């Protein structure tokens, strides 16, 4: 339990509690807190359970991970527990974002809550990103044209799924389908679900009920890994693409106005 002493001290500091106040919160003694933080003794299992329950953080994360780089926003709710989002910084103390490679997309459904899985992912720095926790996800298929197969969507983690904005695009992690990239409509009050649409209208919209949604990430930017051909950039090709997708330009304008 080499990290427990520093983690107790750091998490107490995040709460801005004195040792005495923290001891009162957990029904410990101040000397007990001091002993744990200074490494003079280690908390027994019953104290670890109390500590874990107070912060809603699993015991294995508390004892296996150095949380000193974590802020209070470095944790997300998964079920009734808070799971660590590993915060990786470069030498300039700038946040790095994780890239989910195409080969790892199948494993993301099992590894999204595992700090060790997230820790081993490749990372990049994108200094133009707004504040928030971001991650880069690979896109496959043609359901969200003109986003090309093989592109990466950089998206911002949504803390509360109920905050979804109608008509925006999101990376959605579900228990059934894993990772999908769709245009999302909030139908929580009406039907208790999110309505997922593809921009390629040959794909039928479908509902995902709230209990199936694990994570939601809002689109921030797209990174193309393939260059558009000259033909793809011609106006006639762009118009033809929209016609193939059965997208009316009028409805696109109306959507833009609604989002302004």
Secondary structure as UniProt FT lines:
FT   TURN            2..3
FT   HELIX           4..14
FT   TURN            15..16
FT   HELIX           19..26
FT   HELIX           30..37
FT   TURN            38..39
FT   HELIX           45..55
FT   HELIX           59..64
FT   HELIX           67..69
FT   HELIX           72..74
FT   STRAND          75..78
FT   TURN            79..80
FT   STRAND          81..84
FT   TURN            91..92
FT   STRAND          97..100
FT   HELIX           102..104
FT   HELIX           105..111
FT   TURN            112..113
FT   HELIX           115..119
FT   STRAND          122..124
FT   TURN            127..128
FT   STRAND          134..138
FT   TURN            143..146
FT   TURN            149..150
FT   STRAND          152..157
FT   HELIX           161..163
FT   TURN            166..167
FT   STRAND          168..174
FT   TURN            175..177
FT   STRAND          178..187
FT   HELIX           188..191
FT   STRAND          193..197
FT   TURN            201..202
FT   STRAND          206..209
FT   HELIX           210..212
FT   STRAND          213..223
FT   HELIX           230..233
FT   HELIX           235..244
FT   TURN            245..246
FT   HELIX           249..259
//
